[in-house]
């Protein structure tokens, strides 16, 4: 999930777009933006980069194993189709 620093950075960038003359409403807007971002991000099915990399490595190893097994099956099928001596 996205950490609090990232959310705070997004809020900072958004609140920089708010005109300075609105007074204390700017802080309220920042709080509302922060809450909305956190709520929206919680609804998303996100994983950390570490979790993504772990699953990617598992998938790569699985793909290699499947390819190895496919090659072995092809070899065995050739042996079964060849005339017996």
HELIX and SHEET records of a PDB file:
HELIX    1   1 UNK A    4  UNK A   15  1                                  12    
HELIX    2   2 UNK A   20  UNK A   22  5                                   3    
HELIX    3   3 UNK A   25  UNK A   43  1                                  19    
HELIX    4   4 UNK A   49  UNK A   81  1                                  33    
END                                                                             
